[in-house]
Amino acid sequence: MRKPFIAANWKMNKTVSETGEFLKEFIPVVKDVAAVEIVMAPPFTSLMTAAKSIKGTNIRLASQNVFYEEKGAFTGEISPAMLVDCGCTYVIVGHSERRQYFKETDEIINKKIRASKKNGLGVVFCVGESLEDRESGKTFDILNREIENGLKDTAADNIVVAYEPIWAIGTGRTAAPEQAQEAHAYIRDRISVLYGNKADEFRIIYGGSVTPENVDSLMACSDVDGALVGGASLKVESFTRIVKFKKG
Ligand code: PGA
């Protein structure tokens, strides 16, 4: 059985006090949700305050980024050990915004995944094709390349794969459940090539304009094990409804 994994990716949103206000409201309304792993990824500046608020609750903390070196002269960067020290359980790696705006390559992403796992962090590893790739029939080639390169020389444990078609992120244009299921089944197949029968245990979550309106139909897909939620995670009401998705 794969426990559903629902994560909020706040991106560059919310101050420390806004984070505190959100969690004060959110924690009590989801406290009885035992069947779903709930994860919050606020900006770096809010990690400490979030860690304090969620202590002893059913919510886990994730960072949106990490650097792969242990320590040293890397101005502006944060190491995996620092994130563990802040109370993070997970880190998001390979998000398309990092690939696009910060020029992160598959090789950098692989280093980040390996360094994170070495320090005991779980990894939410994002993959996904652009609209151009999809329209030219390259979706599976892209997914295959990102998975093979990103997961090179990594053990199977503690990895959640997030399928995030770039054309669906922040656009309001969600993948249809059939499109999501097709991509997720393909990803699971690729993972089985890398990790054998462990592929059945892998959680593969969907990201890209997930909302209270579409979460139930996405979660009804047999290979969709959760969601990575951007815009709709910024409001307590909408994120709560997503966390409390209804099983079809
Ligand atoms: P979105 O973002 O839900 O706003 O589309 C998802 C993501 O980028 O993780």
Residues whose N, C-alpha, C, O or C-beta is under 5 A from the ligand:
A	BS01	PGA	N9 A168 I169 G170 T171 G207 G208 S209 V210 L228 V229 G230 G231 A232
